[in-house]
Amino acid sequence: MRFRPAWILRGDMSSEEGSMVPQAGLEIDRISKRYGDVVALSDMTFEVRPGELFGFVGSNGAGKTTTMRIALGVLAADSGTVRWAGEPITLSTRRRFGYMPEERGLYPKMKVLDQLVYMARLHGLETNAAHRAAEDWIARLGLRERRSDEVQKLSLGNQQRVQLAAALVHDPEVLVLDEPFSGLDPVAVDVMSQVLKEKTASGIPVLFSSHQLDLVQRLCDRVGIINKGKMVACDTVDALRSGATAELVVHAPQAPSGWAAGIPGVTAVSQADGRTVLQVEDFADDQEILKAALATGPVHEFSRHRPSLAELFRNVVAEEGSQ
Ligand SMILES: Nc1ncnc2c1ncn2[C@@H]1O[C@H](COP(=O)(O)OP(=O)(O)OP(=O)(O)O)[C@@H](O)[C@H]1O
């Protein structure tokens, strides 16, 4: 599968952004960051719009955590700006963000309720309001029976629920979550997904990173694929998938190797167990392909295939890596 250049970004987001954006969201604007000789981010640019669930995907070391830390202001960029609602972020803006750091950051010996009350107080809630919010999120995230346990005595999945509660307890205006789904069981994934959807429905922009691409494909309004510190593709999953060169799966058990060679606009990707996967350009004539397949014997399947986000991701990373 190959990609048309329309959605492969090369440092200019202007064609990707529409004019219908109601208000500015969380804007990451040409952020660069080096660690010594390592270029972690290079002109990283994208926006998470109000009410949008934005999935941030990339290989290990691509720069997701660095971007999120800079967005939160816990790490300084070498250049570039992060804005929320049109204004550069400040210490007081940061207090209105909810953050789930990759390294988590709960106090292991603190009890769940005390932990959440403490977090809420840190973000400026009064004692009573902090207690109410902590109890609400404990109930909502299924942690009632664990509320008096030390965090270190919880399972990893439950610790993650507490971490999510800690990101939400002060009713943030923006959510930035670093791999919130990692290590969760299917029920906890559903709880997490539901909470994120509710938050976006109330107008909050949510940025989260994940290596679980099936989940990202299912949940997100838009996806940003990053590679080596750069945004290389950013759009809805549907737009990304429709921008990829289509594939045809042909099950013709008697077809010899190379049976489709020479048909204009067609490239064989694989052929095994009687099943051939072909890449077909827009101008390729699928009836001609079908005729060629039938000429070899019976055809049991002839179907178009839309690449999954995981396939798109592998392809983008391979393409960009080869440049
Ligand atoms: N404190 C640091 N000192 C030196 N290099 C760092 C530091 N933090 C990150 N890096 C480097 O910056 C690059 C980006 O790392 P980052 O953690 O942002 O990637 P990531 O996309 O979050 O990866 P992962 O999916 O593995 O969590 C990597 O090359 C990493 O080794």
The ligand as an SDF file (V2000), in Angstrom:
LIG
                    3D

 31 33  0  0  0  0  0  0  0  0999 V2000
   15.6810   12.6840   29.3660 N   0  0  0  0  0  0  0  0  0  0  0  0
   16.1540   12.3030   28.1710 C   0  0  0  0  0  0  0  0  0  0  0  0
   17.4800   12.3690   27.8980 N   0  0  0  0  0  0  0  0  0  0  0  0
   17.9740   12.0020   26.6990 C   0  0  0  0  0  0  0  0  0  0  0  0
   17.2030   11.5750   25.6770 N   0  0  0  0  0  0  0  0  0  0  0  0
   15.8840   11.4880   25.8810 C   0  0  0  0  0  0  0  0  0  0  0  0
   15.2960   11.8420   27.1400 C   0  0  0  0  0  0  0  0  0  0  0  0
   13.9450   11.6620   27.0430 N   0  0  0  0  0  0  0  0  0  0  0  0
   13.7220   11.2080   25.7900 C   0  0  0  0  0  0  0  0  0  0  0  0
   14.8720   11.0950   25.0900 N   0  0  0  0  0  0  0  0  0  0  0  0
   15.0120   10.6830   23.6800 C   0  0  0  0  0  0  0  0  0  0  0  0
   14.1220   11.4870   22.9020 O   0  0  0  0  0  0  0  0  0  0  0  0
   13.4910   10.6950   21.8850 C   0  0  0  0  0  0  0  0  0  0  0  0
   11.9790   10.7670   22.0470 C   0  0  0  0  0  0  0  0  0  0  0  0
   11.5990   10.0590   23.2270 O   0  0  0  0  0  0  0  0  0  0  0  0
   10.0910    9.9880   23.7600 P   0  0  0  0  0  0  0  0  0  0  0  0
   10.1320    9.3670   25.1290 O   0  0  0  0  0  0  0  0  0  0  0  0
    9.4680   11.3160   23.6340 O   0  0  0  0  0  0  0  0  0  0  0  0
    9.4240    8.9770   22.7170 O   0  0  0  0  0  0  0  0  0  0  0  0
    8.0210    8.2280   22.7740 P   0  0  0  0  0  0  0  0  0  0  0  0
    7.4020    8.3970   21.4180 O   0  0  0  0  0  0  0  0  0  0  0  0
    7.2110    8.6870   23.9240 O   0  0  0  0  0  0  0  0  0  0  0  0
    8.4590    6.7150   22.9640 O   0  0  0  0  0  0  0  0  0  0  0  0
    7.6910    5.4640   23.6810 P   0  0  0  0  0  0  0  0  0  0  0  0
    6.5970    5.0320   22.7450 O   0  0  0  0  0  0  0  0  0  0  0  0
    8.7900    4.4310   23.7670 O   0  0  0  0  0  0  0  0  0  0  0  0
    7.2130    5.9200   25.0230 O   0  0  0  0  0  0  0  0  0  0  0  0
   14.0810    9.2880   22.0250 C   0  0  0  0  0  0  0  0  0  0  0  0
   15.1700    9.1980   21.1320 O   0  0  0  0  0  0  0  0  0  0  0  0
   14.5530    9.2510   23.4710 C   0  0  0  0  0  0  0  0  0  0  0  0
   15.6190    8.3340   23.6140 O   0  0  0  0  0  0  0  0  0  0  0  0
  1  2  1  0
  2  3  1  0
  2  7  2  0
  3  4  2  0
  4  5  1  0
  5  6  2  0
  6  7  1  0
  6 10  1  0
  7  8  1  0
  8  9  2  0
  9 10  1  0
 10 11  1  0
 11 12  1  0
 11 30  1  0
 12 13  1  0
 13 14  1  0
 13 28  1  0
 14 15  1  0
 15 16  1  0
 16 17  2  0
 16 18  1  0
 16 19  1  0
 19 20  1  0
 20 21  2  0
 20 22  1  0
 20 23  1  0
 23 24  1  0
 24 25  2  0
 24 26  1  0
 24 27  1  0
 28 29  1  0
 28 30  1  0
 30 31  1  0
M  END
$$$$
